[in-house]
Amino acid sequence: MRSKVICLIMGGGRGTRLQPLTKLRSKPAVPLAGKYRLVDIPISNCLNSGLNQIYVLTQFNTASLHHHIQESYKFDPFGGGFVDILSAEQTERGDSWYQGTADAVRQNLMHIRAGDDDLVLILSGDQLYSMDFSDLIDQHRKNKAEITIAGTAFDKAGVSGFGVMRINDDLSITEFVEKPKDPAVIDSLVIPDQLKATFNADKDCDYCLVNMGIYIFSGKVLKESLKNDQTDFGKEIIPGLLGKKRLFSYIYTGYWEDIGTIDAFFESNLRLTDKVPPFNFYDQNYRIYTHARFLPAAKVNGLQGEKVILSDGSIVDGATLHRCLLGVRSVVHQGVMMDNVVMMGADYYETEEEKAENKELNRPDIGVGENCRIRNAIIDKNCRIGNNVVLDPEGKPDLWEKDGIVVRDGILIAIKESVIPDNTVIAPGS
């Protein structure tokens, strides 16, 4: 039989660095760019590369992810394509949850049924980038590699949170250090000047080659490498294979953002409001796919704004917005001023009967009420923010929390489904 490429998207972690956005949903299900989910990025990269046998490995808060994938990715019965979720499960072999990336793959080998000659493409579920995996696959085959790791140049000052590689001129990997902390070790891994042109890197700056969390394994080597109790690819599996297998790097020179923290998530979204954003959602030749909601166009009355994205079904009435991204079904009322705000919107519109009930209960409608001032904030889905509310994280310590509000990485987050009453003030001095 002809060899195939099986795609595995890793989404099994708790997403603790993205809390509270992952309090009620898995990390791949976190909304992105107004109308997408994080998981749409790697899935779309696969589909745009001609790869349609895709598994998403997850285990925490999977309900919304299941719903999103079922509603978004439907294939005809003749092409053999699918996007399936593989959640941690109890079996006769064991009842433990995924202990790491390698353990997650190990527990699902019987489901993916990779042959020795097949290729297994392993991807992270929390990154923003655009990559044609066919180039990566072609290089892997040309080099007769057994493992290929995608890498990108990264400022050496920030590489302590990544795996770092050293390579030869032929791109073979000679050293792999997971999350180095010793400055001397980091200095020893800086990309030499003669290789900087390969990485499209500034020759006057010091960069290291970091692991993007994108791997291609031959089916045979993957199965062999998992015949042990090691749990993580970066910490254990990859370093243990150096010198034993043919390991190569694939150099990626485009935009890449690891959206593993609240700060990274916030800035990645807001950078999309730039005149020329670093990631292009408007490329018709490389589409990002998601759930088709069939919503009406955004409706605006009296908006004053700069650097604003309004998603489908948004309703904005007489507001002033600066550097704001509003998700689907966002509702913003008169007199509102928002600066540096990611608003995720809502899962539904409230009916007139529901609004009447809200009034009786003295509960705000879903959306942002009149005359609010909101700055440096993420408003999660289905939040109810009353009139005359002030939200500003300045002066609040990290992990400060009160009544559905959390401050993390200097950003105020209104937790999903939270209710913030009229006249609430969270601001410097309050």
Secondary structure as UniProt FT lines:
FT   STRAND          5..11
FT   HELIX           16..18
FT   TURN            19..22
FT   HELIX           27..29
FT   STRAND          31..32
FT   TURN            33..35
FT   STRAND          36..37
FT   TURN            38..39
FT   HELIX           40..48
FT   TURN            49..50
FT   STRAND          53..58
FT   HELIX           63..72
FT   TURN            77..78
FT   STRAND          82..87
FT   TURN            92..93
FT   HELIX           101..107
FT   HELIX           109..112
FT   TURN            116..117
FT   STRAND          119..124
FT   STRAND          127..129
FT   HELIX           133..142
FT   TURN            143..144
FT   STRAND          147..155
FT   HELIX           156..161
FT   STRAND          163..167
FT   TURN            169..170
FT   STRAND          172..178
FT   HELIX           183..188
FT   HELIX           193..195
FT   HELIX           196..199
FT   TURN            203..204
FT   STRAND          207..218
FT   HELIX           219..225
FT   HELIX           233..237
FT   HELIX           238..241
FT   TURN            242..244
FT   STRAND          247..251
FT   STRAND          256..258
FT   HELIX           262..270
FT   HELIX           271..273
FT   TURN            281..282
FT   TURN            284..285
FT   STRAND          299..301
FT   STRAND          304..310
FT   TURN            312..313
FT   STRAND          315..317
FT   STRAND          320..326
FT   TURN            328..329
FT   STRAND          331..332
FT   TURN            334..335
FT   STRAND          337..343
FT   HELIX           352..360
FT   TURN            361..362
FT   STRAND          367..368
FT   TURN            370..371
FT   STRAND          373..379
FT   TURN            381..382
FT   STRAND          384..385
FT   TURN            387..388
FT   STRAND          390..391
FT   TURN            394..395
FT   TURN            398..399
FT   STRAND          400..402
FT   TURN            403..404
FT   STRAND          405..408
FT   TURN            409..410
FT   STRAND          411..414
FT   TURN            416..417
FT   STRAND          419..420
FT   TURN            422..423
FT   STRAND          425..426
FT   TURN            428..429
//
